[in-house]
Amino acid sequence: MESSSPRKAERRIAPNVFFMDTLTERQKVFYDRIEAGKILAQWLQQDWKVASLPTRDGVHLDAVVFGIPSGGIPVAATIAKQLKLPLQVAVVSKILLPWNTEVGCGAVSFRQTVRWNEPFLHSVGLSKERLQKQLEEAITKVSRRTKAFGDPPTILVGEENKVVILVDDGLASGWTMTLAIEEFRKMGAKNIVVVVPTSSYDVILKIAEVADAVYCANIRHGSSFAVAAAYENWYDEKEEEMVQLIRSWNNK
């Protein structure tokens, strides 16, 4: 797939947001998550100096890639493989609405931090009892995944200046990514770069306020936004397959 060099976004985009002209405002621009990861890896490799990201030797990016499961894992693994970077998992999960498995009203992190999307909650009108049930389900999911994928991420003393690359397969509300950034800041990360194939325009602006740099190939405007619309071949990644992918990576 043809790609173009990213540029700092123009007048109405934050200066730390990078995007691809040829892919912006389009749908079905990636075949699948693997292709998206390849495009992002090549792009990031070419242009990390534009974002003033630290390097190990003046050439190679000094970073660790963290994938957010499940959909972010194949994207992150592809980026880490092509750039020869370490790969870890940052388990963050949406607190789902009872009637929609894609839409969240908050998020839970690998550190068990809970963040509610308060404005959205007021609009859906769920009872406290129902919200508690949804929260418990999210905490159980995060605990299970954290155990399955291995130890939760850490930032070691002396490694604070490494770039933390947070990867998902796209941003809809941005709530899980925002919480992931918050957790890594608490852990001491000084350089956080968000790398995603697709996002809505409004969410990218919100993420840019808390990340040091944001790479998003496909930014779209519109009253409705679906991550899946950026992909020709979209399907839910099976958790057990993603766990096996990470285990195989760690056993290399």
C-alpha positions in Angstrom: 0.0 0.0 0.0 1.3 3.4 -0.9 2.1 5.7 2.0 3.4 9.2 2.4 5.7 10.8 4.9 3.8 12.1 7.9 3.7 15.8 8.5 2.9 17.8 11.5 -0.8 18.4 11.3 -1.9 21.8 10.1 -3.6 24.7 11.8 -6.3 22.8 13.6 -4.3 19.7 14.7 -1.9 19.6 17.6 1.8 20.0 16.6 2.6 16.6 18.1 0.2 14.7 15.9 1.5 12.9 12.8 -0.8 11.5 10.1 -0.7 10.2 6.5 -2.2 12.4 3.8 -3.0 9.5 1.5 -5.0 7.6 4.1 -6.8 10.4 5.9 -10.6 10.6 5.7 -10.8 7.2 4.0 -12.3 3.8 4.9 -10.9 0.3 4.3 -7.3 1.5 4.1 -5.8 -1.6 5.8 -6.3 -5.2 4.8 -5.9 -6.3 8.4 -4.0 -5.5 11.6 -0.8 -7.1 10.4 -0.7 -4.8 7.3 -1.5 -1.8 9.5 1.4 -2.7 11.8 3.8 -2.9 8.8 2.7 0.5 7.5 3.1 2.0 11.0 6.5 0.4 11.6 7.9 1.7 8.3 6.5 5.1 8.9 7.7 5.4 12.5 11.2 4.2 11.5 11.5 6.9 8.9 10.2 9.8 11.0 10.9 9.3 14.7 13.6 12.0 14.5 11.0 14.4 13.3 9.3 13.9 16.7 12.6 14.3 18.5 12.4 10.8 20.1 15.5 9.5 21.8 17.7 6.9 20.1 20.1 4.2 21.4 23.0 5.0 19.1 21.8 8.0 17.2 20.1 5.8 14.7 17.8 3.2 16.4 14.8 4.3 18.5 15.3 3.6 22.2 11.9 2.2 23.0 9.7 -0.6 24.3 6.4 -1.4 22.5 3.4 -2.1 24.6 0.3 -3.7 22.9 -3.2 -3.2 24.4 -5.1 -6.5 24.1 -6.6 -8.0 22.3 -6.7 -6.1 19.0 -3.6 -4.1 19.6 -1.4 -7.2 20.1 -0.9 -8.1 16.4 -0.3 -4.5 15.5 2.2 -4.1 18.3 4.0 -7.4 17.6 4.4 -6.4 13.9 5.9 -3.0 14.8 8.2 -4.5 17.4 9.4 -7.2 15.0 10.1 -4.8 12.2 11.9 -2.3 14.4 13.6 -5.0 16.5 12.2 -3.6 19.8 11.1 -5.3 23.0 7.4 -6.2 23.2 5.2 -6.2 26.3 1.5 -6.1 27.0 -0.4 -3.3 28.8 -3.7 -4.7 29.8 -6.4 -2.0 29.9 -10.0 -2.8 29.3 -13.2 -0.9 28.7 -16.0 -1.1 31.2 -18.7 -2.1 28.7 -22.3 -1.2 28.4 -24.6 -4.1 29.0 -26.1 -3.9 25.5 -23.0 -3.2 23.5 -19.7 -5.1 23.5 -17.9 -2.3 21.7 -18.8 0.8 23.6 -17.4 1.5 27.0 -18.4 3.9 29.8 -15.0 3.8 31.5 -11.8 1.7 31.8 -9.8 -0.5 34.2 -6.0 -0.8 34.0 -3.4 -3.4 34.9 -2.8 -1.4 38.1 -6.6 -1.8 38.9 -7.2 1.9 38.4 -10.8 2.7 37.5 -11.7 5.7 35.4 -15.4 6.4 34.5 -16.4 8.5 31.5 -18.6 10.7 33.6 -20.2 12.8 30.9 -21.1 9.6 29.0 -22.5 7.9 32.1 -25.0 10.7 32.6 -26.4 10.1 29.1 -26.9 6.3 29.4 -28.7 6.3 32.7 -27.5 3.0 34.2 -28.3 2.2 37.8 -25.5 2.1 40.4 -26.1 -1.7 40.7 -25.7 -2.2 37.0 -22.6 -0.1 36.8 -21.1 -2.1 39.7 -21.8 -5.3 37.8 -20.2 -3.9 34.6 -17.2 -2.8 36.7 -16.8 -6.2 38.3 -16.8 -7.9 34.9 -14.1 -5.5 33.6 -11.9 -6.0 36.7 -12.2 -9.8 36.3 -11.3 -9.5 32.7 -8.2 -7.3 33.4 -7.0 -9.6 36.2 -7.4 -12.7 34.0 -5.6 -11.1 31.1 -2.8 -9.7 33.2 -2.2 -13.2 34.6 -2.4 -14.8 31.2 0.0 -12.4 29.5 2.5 -12.4 32.3 3.7 -9.8 34.7 2.3 -6.3 34.4 4.5 -3.7 32.8 7.1 -1.8 34.8 9.5 1.0 34.1 12.9 0.3 35.7 15.0 2.9 37.4 17.4 4.3 34.8 15.0 3.5 32.0 12.7 6.4 32.4 14.0 8.1 29.3 13.1 5.1 27.1 10.2 5.7 24.7 7.0 3.9 25.7 5.2 3.1 22.5 1.5 2.4 23.2 -0.2 0.5 20.4 -3.9 -0.4 19.8 -5.7 -1.3 16.6 -7.6 2.0 16.7 -9.2 4.6 19.0 -12.9 5.0 19.3 -13.5 6.9 22.5 -9.8 6.9 23.5 -10.7 6.1 27.1 -8.5 3.0 27.4 -5.6 4.7 25.8 -5.9 7.7 28.0 -5.9 5.5 31.1 -2.8 3.6 29.8 -0.9 6.9 29.3 -1.9 7.9 32.9 -0.6 4.7 34.3 2.8 4.9 32.5 3.2 8.5 33.7 2.7 7.3 37.2 5.4 4.7 36.7 7.9 7.3 35.6 7.7 7.2 31.8 8.9 10.5 30.3 8.4 9.8 26.6 5.1 8.3 25.6 4.2 7.8 22.0 0.8 6.6 20.9 0.9 4.6 17.6 -2.5 3.6 16.1 -3.7 2.8 12.6 -7.0 4.8 12.9 -8.9 7.3 15.1 -11.5 9.9 15.1 -10.4 13.4 14.8 -11.7 14.6 18.1 -10.2 11.7 20.0 -6.7 12.3 18.5 -6.9 15.8 19.8 -7.6 14.5 23.3 -4.8 12.0 23.2 -2.4 14.6 21.9 -2.9 16.5 25.1 -1.5 13.7 27.3 1.0 11.9 25.0 4.3 13.3 23.8 3.7 12.3 20.2 0.8 10.6 18.3 1.2 8.7 15.1 -2.2 7.9 13.5 -2.2 6.9 9.8 -6.0 7.2 9.2 -7.8 10.1 10.9 -11.5 10.5 10.1 -14.1 13.2 10.8 -17.8 12.3 11.2 -20.6 12.1 13.6 -20.1 8.3 14.0 -16.8 6.4 14.1 -16.0 2.7 14.0 -12.4 1.4 14.2 -13.5 -1.6 12.0 -14.3 0.8 9.1 -10.6 1.3 8.5 -10.1 -2.5 7.8 -11.1 -4.7 4.9 -10.7 -7.8 7.1 -12.0 -7.1 10.5 -12.6 -9.7 13.2 -12.3 -10.1 17.0 -8.9 -11.4 18.0 -9.2 -14.5 20.2 -7.6 -13.9 23.6 -6.0 -17.3 23.8 -4.3 -16.8 20.4 -2.9 -13.4 21.5 -1.6 -15.0 24.7 0.1 -17.7 22.6 1.6 -15.0 20.3 3.2 -13.2 23.3 4.4 -16.5 24.8 6.0 -17.4 21.5 7.6 -14.0 21.4 9.0 -14.3 24.9 10.4 -17.8 24.2 12.4 -16.7 21.1 
